[in-house]
Amino acid sequence: MNMFLRVLLGLGGVLTVLSGILFIGGGELFNSVFASEGINAGGALFSAFGVAGLVIGGLGCWGAFGDKKLPAGIFCAITLLFWPIGTLYAVVCITLMFVGNKDAADTVKS
């Protein structure tokens, strides 16, 4: 895999893991603040977003550091759909994956 692609996937994966950790912490904070007011809702949603961020970030890190194209492709597809700036990010990553794949196919043919 292309080194630039691996750096992009690694940075995206690490940022997604960090945002997942922040969402889990935010869920606990949200729950503690509003539970004192008698409202006990919303903390679970933050925690679910946090766990999803950890899983998606894990896919990105696995694709980058494990040099695997399947988790990298899944990570790019998820960021393409669910992360606003991820559309541009995922298009660049997918393009680099296809360019890298074309070079590998040419070496197999010869």
N, CA, C and O atoms as a DFTB+ gen file, in Angstrom:
440 C
 N C O
     1  1       0.837      -1.168       0.000
     2  2       0.000       0.000       0.000
     3  2       0.888       1.240       0.000
     4  3       2.010       1.218       0.508
     5  1       0.381       2.295      -0.564
     6  2       1.091       3.568      -0.655
     7  2       1.342       4.137       0.753
     8  3       0.469       4.072       1.618
     9  1       2.537       4.692       0.969
    10  2       2.879       5.229       2.291
    11  2       1.997       6.430       2.648
    12  3       1.599       6.579       3.803
    13  1       1.692       7.280       1.677
    14  2       0.820       8.430       1.933
    15  2      -0.573       7.965       2.350
    16  3      -1.191       8.558       3.234
    17  1      -1.060       6.909       1.717
    18  2      -2.363       6.345       2.073
    19  2      -2.337       5.785       3.489
    20  3      -3.288       5.968       4.250
    21  1      -1.262       5.110       3.841
    22  2      -1.155       4.551       5.191
    23  2      -1.130       5.658       6.240
    24  3      -1.721       5.509       7.310
    25  1      -0.452       6.766       5.943
    26  2      -0.425       7.895       6.880
    27  2      -1.823       8.496       7.019
    28  3      -2.259       8.797       8.130
    29  1      -2.527       8.673       5.900
    30  2      -3.889       9.215       5.954
    31  2      -4.819       8.305       6.750
    32  3      -5.596       8.779       7.579
    33  1      -4.741       7.000       6.500
    34  2      -5.592       6.063       7.225
    35  2      -5.248       6.037       8.708
    36  3      -6.139       5.979       9.555
    37  1      -3.962       6.081       9.020
    38  2      -3.545       6.075      10.417
    39  2      -4.016       7.311      11.158
    40  3      -4.515       7.215      12.280
    41  1      -3.861       8.474      10.536
    42  2      -4.323       9.716      11.171
    43  2      -5.844       9.726      11.340
    44  3      -6.359      10.122      12.385
    45  1      -6.543       9.290      10.314
    46  2      -8.006       9.228      10.419
    47  2      -8.464       8.243      11.479
    48  3      -9.408       8.518      12.219
    49  1      -7.797       7.094      11.557
    50  2      -8.148       6.109      12.573
    51  2      -7.880       6.601      13.977
    52  3      -8.708       6.423      14.871
    53  1      -6.727       7.221      14.179
    54  2      -6.384       7.735      15.510
    55  2      -7.331       8.867      15.913
    56  3      -7.768       8.925      17.062
    57  1      -7.649       9.766      14.981
    58  2      -8.590      10.849      15.295
    59  2      -9.980      10.309      15.615
    60  3     -10.668      10.850      16.481
    61  1     -10.397       9.260      14.932
    62  2     -11.706       8.674      15.201
    63  2     -11.725       7.983      16.558
    64  3     -12.718       8.065      17.281
    65  1     -10.634       7.301      16.909
    66  2     -10.548       6.677      18.234
    67  2     -10.583       7.746      19.322
    68  3     -11.278       7.589      20.326
    69  1      -9.838       8.829      19.128
    70  2      -9.840       9.904      20.124
    71  2     -11.219      10.550      20.259
    72  3     -11.647      10.869      21.369
    73  1     -11.911      10.741      19.146
    74  2     -13.260      11.304      19.240
    75  2     -14.211      10.324      19.918
    76  3     -15.127      10.741      20.628
    77  1     -14.003       9.021      19.706
    78  2     -14.809       8.024      20.411
    79  2     -14.597       8.079      21.909
    80  3     -15.551       7.965      22.680
    81  1     -13.348       8.252      22.328
    82  2     -13.056       8.380      23.762
    83  2     -13.705       9.644      24.324
    84  3     -14.245       9.628      25.430
    85  1     -13.650      10.735      23.563
    86  2     -14.293      11.976      24.012
    87  2     -15.810      11.824      24.113
    88  3     -16.422      12.364      25.034
    89  1     -16.422      11.100      23.185
    90  2     -17.864      10.886      23.251
    91  2     -18.240      10.037      24.457
    92  3     -19.264      10.287      25.094
    93  1     -17.423       9.035      24.779
    94  2     -17.721       8.225      25.961
    95  2     -17.634       9.086      27.219
    96  3     -18.501       9.007      28.090
    97  1     -16.594       9.902      27.312
    98  2     -16.487      10.821      28.448
    99  2     -17.598      11.847      28.466
   100  3     -18.102      12.202      29.531
   101  1     -17.985      12.327      27.298
   102  2     -19.081      13.288      27.210
   103  2     -20.405      12.686      27.627
   104  3     -21.247      13.372      28.206
   105  1     -20.597      11.407      27.339
   106  2     -21.821      10.731      27.768
   107  2     -21.916      10.654      29.275
   108  3     -22.987      10.852      29.849
   109  1     -20.797      10.366      29.914
   110  2     -20.793      10.327      31.379
   111  2     -21.051      11.716      31.958
   112  3     -21.792      11.857      32.931
   113  1     -20.448      12.732      31.367
   114  2     -20.660      14.102      31.842
   115  2     -22.107      14.533      31.628
   116  3     -22.725      15.128      32.511
   117  1     -22.642      14.227      30.445
   118  2     -24.029      14.572      30.134
   119  2     -24.976      13.898      31.113
   120  3     -25.915      14.518      31.610
   121  1     -24.722      12.623      31.386
   122  2     -25.574      11.868      32.288
   123  2     -25.502      12.423      33.703
   124  3     -26.526      12.521      34.379
   125  1     -24.306      12.787      34.163
   126  2     -24.175      13.284      35.533
   127  2     -24.814      14.662      35.700
   128  3     -25.379      14.950      36.756
   129  1     -24.737      15.504      34.694
   130  2     -25.317      16.845      34.798
   131  2     -26.838      16.781      34.776
   132  3     -27.495      17.400      35.613
   133  1     -27.402      16.041      33.832
   134  2     -28.849      16.027      33.695
   135  2     -29.531      15.063      34.652
   136  3     -30.729      15.198      34.901
   137  1     -28.801      14.092      35.198
   138  2     -29.406      13.203      36.187
   139  2     -29.708      13.962      37.474
   140  3     -30.656      13.628      38.185
   141  1     -28.907      14.977      37.776
   142  2     -29.176      15.778      38.971
   143  2     -30.445      16.614      38.810
   144  3     -31.048      17.025      39.802
   145  1     -30.849      16.865      37.576
   146  2     -32.082      17.609      37.308
   147  2     -33.291      16.686      37.176
   148  3     -34.410      17.160      36.978
   149  1     -33.081      15.397      37.281
   150  2     -34.186      14.453      37.161
   151  2     -34.378      13.916      35.755
   152  3     -35.313      13.153      35.514
   153  1     -33.521      14.294      34.828
   154  2     -33.611      13.810      33.449
   155  2     -32.550      12.734      33.272
   156  3     -31.359      12.999      33.439
   157  1     -32.972      11.536      32.938
   158  2     -32.017      10.442      32.794
   159  2     -32.085       9.914      31.361
   160  3     -32.552       8.798      31.132
   161  1     -31.632      10.695      30.418
   162  2     -31.658      10.281      29.017
   163  2     -30.497      10.936      28.291
   164  3     -30.032      12.005      28.687
   165  1     -30.042      10.309      27.251
   166  2     -29.024      10.911      26.406
   167  2     -27.625      10.403      26.637
   168  3     -26.815      10.417      25.710
   169  1     -27.304       9.954      27.832
   170  2     -25.955       9.460      28.097
   171  2     -25.645       8.205      27.309
   172  3     -24.512       8.001      26.873
   173  1     -26.657       7.359      27.124
   174  2     -26.449       6.121      26.379
   175  2     -26.170       6.407      24.905
   176  3     -25.395       5.693      24.269
   177  1     -26.792       7.437      24.368
   178  2     -26.557       7.795      22.971
   179  2     -25.122       8.259      22.769
   180  3     -24.475       7.880      21.792
   181  1     -24.624       9.078      23.691
   182  2     -23.230       9.504      23.612
   183  2     -22.298       8.302      23.714
   184  3     -21.306       8.223      22.988
   185  1     -22.608       7.370      24.606
   186  2     -21.762       6.191      24.766
   187  2     -21.800       5.314      23.517
   188  3     -20.781       4.743      23.128
   189  1     -22.971       5.206      22.886
   190  2     -23.068       4.414      21.654
   191  2     -22.243       5.050      20.539
   192  3     -21.577       4.341      19.784
   193  1     -22.280       6.374      20.428
   194  2     -21.436       7.053      19.442
   195  2     -19.961       6.832      19.745
   196  3     -19.151       6.662      18.834
   197  1     -19.620       6.835      21.022
   198  2     -18.230       6.614      21.418
   199  2     -17.738       5.225      21.061
   200  3     -16.629       5.070      20.549
   201  1     -18.550       4.216      21.326
   202  2     -18.165       2.838      20.989
   203  2     -18.074       2.677      19.474
   204  3     -17.167       2.011      18.974
   205  1     -19.007       3.282      18.743
   206  2     -18.938       3.227      17.280
   207  2     -17.670       3.904      16.778
   208  3     -17.037       3.416      15.841
   209  1     -17.296       5.019      17.389
   210  2     -16.051       5.697      17.015
   211  2     -14.829       4.838      17.282
   212  3     -13.890       4.829      16.486
   213  1     -14.834       4.114      18.402
   214  2     -13.715       3.216      18.703
   215  2     -13.609       2.093      17.675
   216  3     -12.512       1.748      17.235
   217  1     -14.750       1.527      17.294
   218  2     -14.741       0.429      16.314
   219  2     -14.300       0.930      14.938
   220  3     -13.468       0.302      14.284
   221  1     -14.851       2.051      14.507
   222  2     -14.497       2.599      13.195
   223  2     -13.036       3.034      13.166
   224  3     -12.337       2.797      12.181
   225  1     -12.575       3.666      14.235
   226  2     -11.165       4.048      14.328
   227  2     -10.250       2.841      14.351
   228  3      -9.149       2.875      13.802
   229  1     -10.709       1.771      14.989
   230  2      -9.937       0.528      14.978
   231  2      -9.791      -0.031      13.573
   232  3      -8.734      -0.553      13.218
   233  1     -10.845       0.074      12.771
   234  2     -10.750      -0.360      11.371
   235  2      -9.720       0.462      10.603
   236  3      -8.938      -0.078       9.822
   237  1      -9.728       1.775      10.834
   238  2      -8.758       2.641      10.156
   239  2      -7.332       2.324      10.557
   240  3      -6.441       2.263       9.710
   241  1      -7.113       2.119      11.856
   242  2      -5.759       1.785      12.332
   243  2      -5.333       0.413      11.837
   244  3      -4.172       0.219      11.476
   245  1      -6.259      -0.542      11.817
   246  2      -5.947      -1.885      11.326
   247  2      -5.587      -1.828       9.848
   248  3      -4.657      -2.502       9.405
   249  1      -6.317      -1.031       9.088
   250  2      -6.010      -0.886       7.670
   251  2      -4.671      -0.214       7.424
   252  3      -3.976      -0.546       6.464
   253  1      -4.303       0.732       8.288
   254  2      -3.049       1.470       8.093
   255  2      -1.847       0.685       8.590
   256  3      -0.868       0.513       7.864
   257  1      -1.921       0.211       9.819
   258  2      -0.756      -0.422      10.428
   259  2      -0.648      -1.899      10.087
   260  3       0.440      -2.471      10.145
   261  1      -1.774      -2.527       9.730
   262  2      -1.752      -3.934       9.357
   263  2      -1.555      -4.142       7.865
   264  3      -1.422      -5.279       7.412
   265  1      -1.536      -3.060       7.096
   266  2      -1.366      -3.106       5.643
   267  2      -2.428      -3.997       4.994
   268  3      -2.125      -4.792       4.104
   269  1      -3.667      -3.856       5.448
   270  2      -4.789      -4.624       4.915
   271  2      -5.712      -3.692       4.144
   272  3      -6.024      -2.596       4.608
   273  1      -6.146      -4.130       2.966
   274  2      -6.998      -3.268       2.141
   275  2      -8.477      -3.385       2.489
   276  3      -9.221      -2.423       2.301
   277  1      -8.925      -4.535       2.989
   278  2     -10.343      -4.686       3.302
   279  2     -10.785      -3.770       4.442
   280  3     -11.761      -3.039       4.272
   281  1     -10.105      -3.773       5.613
   282  2     -10.543      -2.827       6.649
   283  2     -10.340      -1.370       6.243
   284  3     -11.099      -0.497       6.666
   285  1      -9.330      -1.103       5.434
   286  2      -9.125       0.266       4.952
   287  2     -10.286       0.686       4.053
   288  3     -10.753       1.822       4.137
   289  1     -10.751      -0.211       3.204
   290  2     -11.889       0.095       2.340
   291  2     -13.177       0.286       3.119
   292  3     -13.975       1.167       2.800
   293  1     -13.386      -0.544       4.148
   294  2     -14.577      -0.395       4.988
   295  2     -14.524       0.929       5.741
   296  3     -15.529       1.632       5.843
   297  1     -13.346       1.268       6.268
   298  2     -13.180       2.545       6.972
   299  2     -13.471       3.713       6.038
   300  3     -14.145       4.667       6.428
   301  1     -12.972       3.643       4.817
   302  2     -13.220       4.725       3.849
   303  2     -14.696       4.811       3.484
   304  3     -15.234       5.909       3.345
   305  1     -15.358       3.664       3.328
   306  2     -16.779       3.680       2.985
   307  2     -17.616       4.277       4.113
   308  3     -18.560       5.026       3.859
   309  1     -17.274       3.947       5.354
   310  2     -18.021       4.499       6.486
   311  2     -17.774       5.997       6.614
   312  3     -18.712       6.761       6.839
   313  1     -16.529       6.423       6.474
   314  2     -16.251       7.861       6.575
   315  2     -16.842       8.623       5.391
   316  3     -17.185       9.798       5.519
   317  1     -16.961       7.968       4.255
   318  2     -17.584       8.606       3.092
   319  2     -19.038       8.958       3.385
   320  3     -19.534       9.991       2.935
   321  1     -19.713       8.106       4.133
   322  2     -21.135       8.316       4.393
   323  2     -21.436       9.131       5.647
   324  3     -22.368       9.935       5.649
   325  1     -20.665       8.937       6.705
   326  2     -21.092       9.445       8.009
   327  2     -20.247      10.564       8.592
   328  3     -20.562      11.048       9.680
   329  1     -19.215      10.986       7.936
   330  2     -18.359      12.035       8.485
   331  2     -18.367      13.178       7.481
   332  3     -17.964      12.957       6.339
   333  1     -18.802      14.391       7.835
   334  2     -18.965      15.458       6.838
   335  2     -17.696      15.758       6.030
   336  3     -17.757      15.817       4.802
   337  1     -16.565      15.947       6.685
   338  2     -15.329      16.197       5.943
   339  2     -14.758      14.884       5.406
   340  3     -13.844      14.878       4.581
   341  1     -15.312      13.781       5.889
   342  2     -14.837      12.477       5.452
   343  2     -15.127      12.176       3.996
   344  3     -14.512      11.280       3.419
   345  1     -16.048      12.904       3.391
   346  2     -16.332      12.684       1.977
   347  2     -15.091      12.956       1.138
   348  3     -14.691      12.119       0.328
   349  1     -14.490      14.106       1.325
   350  2     -13.265      14.439       0.599
   351  2     -12.125      13.512       1.012
   352  3     -11.369      13.029       0.170
   353  1     -12.012      13.272       2.306
   354  2     -10.971      12.392       2.852
   355  2     -11.076      10.986       2.254
   356  3     -10.077      10.415       1.815
   357  1     -12.291      10.435       2.239
   358  2     -12.483       9.080       1.738
   359  2     -12.259       8.997       0.235
   360  3     -11.729       7.999      -0.253
   361  1     -12.651      10.021      -0.503
   362  2     -12.419      10.015      -1.954
   363  2     -10.924       9.986      -2.252
   364  3     -10.482       9.263      -3.145
   365  1     -10.143      10.769      -1.508
   366  2      -8.687      10.761      -1.694
   367  2      -8.119       9.388      -1.345
   368  3      -7.287       8.856      -2.079
   369  1      -8.565       8.812      -0.225
   370  2      -8.047       7.502       0.192
   371  2      -8.435       6.400      -0.793
   372  3      -7.607       5.558      -1.140
   373  1      -9.683       6.403      -1.240
   374  2     -10.127       5.373      -2.189
   375  2      -9.394       5.521      -3.514
   376  3      -9.023       4.522      -4.129
   377  1      -9.181       6.755      -3.961
   378  2      -8.419       6.976      -5.193
   379  2      -7.002       6.439      -5.053
   380  3      -6.493       5.783      -5.962
   381  1      -6.366       6.710      -3.927
   382  2      -5.015       6.188      -3.705
   383  2      -5.004       4.663      -3.628
   384  3      -4.042       4.026      -4.058
   385  1      -6.075       4.074      -3.078
   386  2      -6.151       2.612      -3.037
   387  2      -6.244       2.037      -4.444
   388  3      -5.588       1.042      -4.752
   389  1      -7.061       2.661      -5.308
   390  2      -7.192       2.163      -6.673
   391  2      -5.921       2.383      -7.480
   392  3      -5.556       1.537      -8.296
   393  1      -5.245       3.503      -7.268
   394  2      -3.984       3.754      -7.968
   395  2      -2.945       2.729      -7.533
   396  3      -2.212       2.193      -8.365
   397  1      -2.881       2.453      -6.232
   398  2      -1.948       1.445      -5.728
   399  2      -2.296       0.057      -6.221
   400  3      -1.401      -0.750      -6.472
   401  1      -3.583      -0.238      -6.365
   402  2      -4.022      -1.540      -6.846
   403  2      -3.683      -1.714      -8.316
   404  3      -3.358      -2.822      -8.741
   405  1      -3.752      -0.637      -9.108
   406  2      -3.416      -0.711     -10.525
   407  2      -1.949      -1.073     -10.707
   408  3      -1.608      -1.880     -11.572
   409  1      -1.075      -0.473      -9.888
   410  2       0.346      -0.802      -9.981
   411  2       0.596      -2.260      -9.641
   412  3       1.437      -2.905     -10.269
   413  1      -0.122      -2.791      -8.656
   414  2       0.059      -4.188      -8.272
   415  2      -0.434      -5.115      -9.380
   416  3       0.169      -6.160      -9.623
   417  1      -1.529      -4.744     -10.056
   418  2      -2.054      -5.583     -11.128
   419  2      -1.099      -5.607     -12.320
   420  3      -0.967      -6.637     -12.981
   421  1      -0.431      -4.485     -12.604
   422  2       0.517      -4.461     -13.711
   423  2       1.710      -5.372     -13.441
   424  3       2.220      -6.003     -14.366
   425  1       2.158      -5.451     -12.210
   426  2       3.304      -6.313     -11.914
   427  2       2.919      -7.781     -11.972
   428  3       3.758      -8.629     -12.276
   429  1       1.657      -8.095     -11.683
   430  2       1.219      -9.487     -11.749
   431  2       1.120      -9.939     -13.198
   432  3       1.441     -11.087     -13.507
   433  1       0.681      -9.057     -14.092
   434  2       0.520      -9.421     -15.497
   435  2       1.855      -9.716     -16.171
   436  3       1.925     -10.598     -17.026
   437  1       2.901      -9.006     -15.809
   438  2       4.168      -9.188     -16.519
   439  2       4.992     -10.323     -15.977
   440  3       6.084     -10.589     -16.481
